[in-house]
């Protein structure tokens, strides 16, 4: 089994008897960790969940209530399942996880079916789900992980590894909305998982899990991406081997240029100042695993698979300690 394959967990029982279209918020419950504590934001996740915000204060999340779903969480209106990903074939019986999540300027929701290698898009007006891509030059994607939307609505996504070939065989793609087809931007990557675009859309930061590093690619029109910088987590965390760090989950970037990296197998989040290249802090997650990340208001939201929940970390004290 691939080293990045997801471990499935049963859906959390509905808290306090709430119905399907509800969500549990508990601002007074915290994970045991350093100050400020992590606050329980929402429950009801089914395993590993990716997250993003829609710009209106709502949080979108994959695998909400059950695998293969995309849910919408609102602090005012509660939560609901927006839609379910279509089955890959008529004979499919087992549910499957969705691992990447993003939203475009038209509020269309993009997600990745890792198990079947599909890039999916849901239209809120038609309520229809379409398959944008499931192969490149005739070869089906073996695995997909993270997705983001860039200038012009173009879609970027990672393929951690291919079943054929050994060593560094992960890839980075751009789905060109003008040509309606994927383009290969970079290959021979070491298990690329989490990924995020810079605020200006000119560069892409990609977590290479197998080497415990963050590669920075400069994007060019109609040309392969060029690697221009690398942040080595082994150096930052003072470890000898990338295996000591393990897999990297999702990443996100704030307006200060601070990069938040989910250290999936360590249950921590590394905060890196991309301007100075320095590690600012390690945020403990109160668990041995952390997967999805997104910024929400003045906080960082993280999905904790073992707790089947999302936790909120107040960033204001951290910003106060490090912002100039």
N, C-alpha and C positions, 0 to 999 in steps of 0.2 A: 504494500500500500504506500502511496506517495506520502512524503513527510508533511505535506501541507494539507492533506485531506482532513475534512472536518469530522469531529466526533459528535454524534447526535445525542440529544437529551430529550426526554419526554417533556411535553408542555407543562408549565406550572399550573397547578390547580387554580381555579378562579378565586381570587382573594375576597374574603368576606361575602361570598355569595353574589358577587357582581356578575352581570350578564356579559355576553360576548362583546358588546359595544361599549364596554366600560374599561377603566384603567385605574390602577391603585397608585396613589401618590402618598408618600409618607415622609414629610420633611423632617419629622422628629426621630426618624430611625437612621442610624449611621453605622457604617462599617468601622471596625476598630482600626484606626490608623492615626497618623500624626495630624496635628491641627493644620488647617481646618479639616473637619471630618468629611467623609463622603456621605452624601445624603441620598437615600433611596428615591429615585425619580419615577420609575414605572416598573411594573412586573408584567408577567405574561409572555415572556419570550420563549421560543422553542429552540434552544441551542445557541449557536453562534450567529450573532446578528450584526449587520452593518447599519449605519445611520446617516442621515443628512437632515438639514433644515430647509424649509421651503421659502424662507424670507419673510414669512408672516407669523413667526413665532411657533410654528408647528414643527414637530419632529417626525420624520418618516423613518420606519424601521423595517428590516426584513425579518421574516420568520416570526411574525407577531401572532401569538396564539397557536400557530401550527406552522410546520415547515412549508416553504413554497409560497408564503403570503407576504404582502406588503401592507403594513399598518400605518395609521396616522394618529399621532398623540398630540392632544391639545390640552393645556392646563385649564382652559375655560370650558371646553365642550367634551372632555373625556377622550376616548379613543375608539377606533373601529378598524376593522380590516377593510382596506381599500379594494384590493383585488388579489386574486390567486394566479400564479403563473400557469400557463397551459401545460398539459402533459407533453412530454417529448414524443410519445407514441401511444397508440390506442391500447396496448397491452400493459402499460405501466400501472403498477398498483402501489408501490412504495412512494411515500412523499420524499421530496428532495429539497435541499437547502438553497436559499438565495444568499449570496455572500457580498456582493458589491451593490452600492446604491448611490444614485445621483439624480439631480433634477435640472432640467434645462430652463431657458428663459420663458418658454411657453407652458411651464408647469407640467411638462410631460416627465414621467418618472422612468428612469433607466435602472435596470438591475441585471445581475449576472446569475445565470444558472450554472454553477460550477460543475455539477455532475454531468451535464450534457453539453457543456461548452456553448451556451447560447447567450447572446446579448439581446435583452428584451426591452421594449418600450411601451409604456401604458399612456394612453391619451385620456385626460380627464373629461374631455368633451364627448368623445364617442364611447368611453368606458371599454375600449378595445385594447388588447395586448398584441403587439406584433413582434416578430423575430427580425431584428435588424441584421444580425450576422451570426453564423454558426461555423464558419470555415474561412480559410484564407488560401487562395489559389488551389481550391479543390480539396484541401486537407481540413478535416474537422478539428476544431479546437479541442484539445484534450483536457484543458482546465482553464478557468478564468477566476480572477480574484477581485480586483478593484476597478472602479470606473469613475471618470470625472468628465465634465463638460467644459470646453474651452471656447475661445473666440469664434464667432460665426456658427456656433452650435455644434462644432465638431466634437466627437466623442473619443476619449482616450481610455484604454483599458489594458490590463496586464494578463498575460498567460504565464503562470509560474513555471510550468515544465511540460514537456511533451513525452508521450509514452515511448516514442522512438528516439534513440540516441542517449548518450550518457553525458555526464558533466553539466556544464552551463548551457542549457538549451531553452531557457525562458525567453519571453519576448514581450515587446511593448508595441501597441498598435494605436492607430488613429482611424476612426470611422469617419470618412469624409461625407458630409451630408449632401454635397453637391454631386458627387459621383455615385453615392449610395453604396459604397464598398469600403472594406477595411484596407489600410495601408500599413506595411511593416515599417516601424520607426527605428527599432533597435532589436537585435537578437543576441544570442550567446550571453544572456543575463543569468545570474546566479539566484534562481528561485525568486523572481520579482513578485512581491505581494502587494502591500499597501502603496498608494500612489496619490499625489495631489499636485494640481497646477499652481503656479505662482499667481499672485493677484493680477499681474499684467498679462498673464497667459503666454509668456514668452519662454518659460522654462517649466520643467516637470521634475518633481522629486519622487524617486522610486526606491522603495525598500527592497534590497537584495538580501533575502533571509539567509541564504546559505553562506554568505560572507559577513553577515551582521553589519551591513553598511547601508548608507543612503547615497544613491547616485543622483547627481543633478544633470539633467539633459537640457540643452538649448534646442528649442524647436525652430524648424525652418520650413517654409512653404515648399511642398513638393520635393522634400529632401529628407534623408535619414536624420534622426536626432543625433546631436553631438554631445558626448559626455564632457562636461566642463568642470565638475568638482565632485568630490566624494567625502562624506563624513563617516569616519570609522568608529563604530560603537565599541569595538574591542579596545581601542585606545582611550575613548572617553570613560569607559567603565573599568579600565585597567585589568582586563582579562587577557589571557594568552591565546585562547581559542574561541572561534566564533560559535562552536558547539555549546560553550558555556552560557551563551546568551539565548540560543535556541531560535525558534521561529519569531518573525515579526508580523504583527497584525496590521490593522489600518493605521493611517497617518492623517494628520490635518495640520493646517498652517494658518496662523492668525495674521492680523494686519501689521504686527510688529516684525514679522518675519520669523517668529518662533515656531518651530516645528515640533509637533507632539507625535511621538512614535509609540505604538502599543508593543511592548515587549511581551508578546503573546505567552510564552512559556515561563516568564518570570513574574507575571502579575504586577508589572510596573509600567509606568509611562515615562519615557525619556523626553525631556524638554530641551531642545537644542536651539540656540540663537544662530540662525543661518548667516547673520552678518559677521559675527566674530568666529563662528565655527566652534563655540564652546558649549559644553553641557551645562545648563543652568541648574536643573534639579532632576531628581527621580521621584515621581509621584507613586506611592504605594497604593495598590488597589484593594487591599483587604482580602485578596484571593490569590490562588496560584495561577490564574489565567485571566487575561483581558484581551478583548478582540476588536470591537468596533469603537470608533471615536468620532465625535463631531463637536463643534463649538456652538453654544446656545446661550444667548444673552452674555452675562459675565462669567459663564461657567464652561467647563469641559464635561461632556457627557461620555460615559464609557459603558460598553456592554460587558457584563460578567457572565460567561456561559454557565458556570457551576451554580450561580444564584438565579439564572433565568431572568435577569433583571438589568435595568439601566440605573447607573448611579451618577450623581451630579457632584462635581468638584468645583468649588468656588475659586476662581482664578485671581480674584482681587488681591489677596495677600501675596501670592506669588509675584504678581505684576509689581506690587509695591516694593518687594525685595530686590527686583532686578531691573525694573524700568528706569531709564536715566531721568 
